[in-house]
Amino acid sequence: MFLLMTGSDATKVFIKSPDGMYLSGAGKDWAFTEHRNKATVFDYTRDRIAEQLEGLQKTQGIVLLVVRVDPKEIHERCDGCDELVAPARAFFDGKNFFCGDCKK
C-alpha cells in the first residue's frame, strides 16, 4: 500500500518500509536506515514516487510507504563536513552543498 499525496505542501517525502526503516542512498546504492536524518528526501511529483511504488508492488511484491516531510525539517547536508544546514544558509557550487565554514 502506498499513499497518494497531493498539494504543494506534500512534494517532499521519505520512503519507509513497513517495519519503519527509511530508504537512503542514490543511483544503484540503496539501503534502509533507522535514522531519519540519513534518509533520502524525494520530490513526490518529479521523482514519480506513486508510479514507482506501484510498479515495485506489482512486479516485486514490495510494499513501501510514503511519508510527507514537514517543510521545517528540510535541510541540506554539507558535503564538506556532513553537518545539516538550513537551505537559506547552504551554498551550492554546481556540484556540492557547503555550510558557511566549508565554503571558505
C-alpha positions as CSV (number, residue, x, y, z in Angstrom):
1,M,0.0,0.0,0.0
2,F,1.2,3.5,-0.8
3,L,-0.3,6.9,0.0
4,L,-1.3,9.3,-2.8
5,M,-0.2,12.8,-1.9
6,T,-1.4,16.0,-3.5
7,G,-0.9,19.7,-2.9
8,S,2.2,21.8,-2.8
9,D,3.0,21.1,0.8
10,A,3.3,17.3,0.1
11,T,6.0,17.4,-2.5
12,K,9.0,16.3,-0.3
13,V,8.7,12.8,1.0
14,F,10.5,9.9,2.7
15,I,10.0,6.3,1.7
16,K,9.6,3.8,4.5
17,S,9.5,0.1,4.8
18,P,6.6,-1.5,6.7
19,D,8.9,-2.1,9.6
20,G,9.7,1.6,9.9
21,M,13.1,1.8,8.2
22,Y,13.9,4.8,5.9
23,L,15.2,4.4,2.3
24,S,18.6,6.1,1.9
25,G,21.1,6.3,-0.9
26,A,21.0,7.1,-4.6
27,G,21.6,5.6,-8.0
28,K,22.4,1.9,-7.6
29,D,23.5,2.2,-4.0
30,W,20.2,1.9,-1.9
31,A,19.8,0.8,1.6
32,F,17.4,1.2,4.6
33,T,18.3,3.0,7.7
34,E,16.6,3.5,11.0
35,H,18.0,7.1,11.1
36,R,15.5,9.6,9.7
37,N,18.3,12.2,9.2
38,K,20.1,9.9,6.8
39,A,17.0,9.1,4.7
40,T,16.8,10.3,1.1
41,V,14.3,13.1,0.6
42,F,12.3,12.7,-2.7
43,D,10.2,15.1,-4.7
44,Y,6.9,13.2,-4.9
45,T,5.9,14.5,-8.3
46,R,9.2,15.0,-10.1
47,D,10.6,11.6,-8.9
48,R,7.3,9.9,-9.9
49,I,7.0,8.2,-6.5
50,A,3.4,7.0,-6.9
51,E,4.2,5.3,-10.2
52,Q,7.5,3.8,-9.0
53,L,6.0,2.4,-5.8
54,E,3.0,1.0,-7.7
55,G,5.5,-0.7,-10.1
56,L,7.5,-2.2,-7.2
57,Q,4.4,-3.6,-5.6
58,K,3.1,-5.1,-8.9
59,T,6.3,-6.6,-10.1
60,Q,8.2,-7.5,-6.9
61,G,5.5,-7.6,-4.3
62,I,7.4,-4.9,-2.3
63,V,5.2,-2.6,-0.3
64,L,6.7,0.8,0.7
65,L,5.1,3.7,2.4
66,V,5.3,7.4,1.6
67,V,5.8,9.9,4.5
68,R,5.4,13.6,3.9
69,V,8.4,15.7,5.1
70,D,7.5,18.7,7.3
71,P,8.9,21.7,5.4
72,K,10.5,22.8,8.6
73,E,12.6,19.6,8.6
74,I,14.2,20.1,5.2
75,H,17.9,20.7,5.3
76,E,20.9,20.2,3.0
77,R,23.8,18.1,4.2
78,C,27.2,19.8,3.8
79,D,29.4,17.8,1.5
80,G,32.5,19.1,3.3
81,C,31.7,18.2,7.0
82,D,28.4,16.3,6.8
83,E,26.6,18.7,9.0
84,L,22.9,19.6,8.3
85,V,22.4,23.2,7.0
86,A,19.2,25.2,6.6
87,P,18.6,25.8,2.9
88,A,18.9,29.5,3.3
89,R,22.4,29.1,4.8
90,A,23.7,26.4,2.3
91,F,25.9,27.2,-0.7
92,F,25.8,25.2,-3.9
93,D,28.7,25.3,-6.2
94,G,27.0,23.4,-9.0
95,K,28.1,20.0,-7.7
96,N,28.1,20.1,-3.9
97,F,26.4,21.8,-1.0
98,F,28.5,23.5,1.7
99,C,27.9,25.2,5.0
100,G,29.4,28.6,5.6
101,D,32.5,27.2,7.2
102,C,33.3,24.8,4.4
103,K,32.6,27.3,1.7
104,K,35.6,29.3,2.7
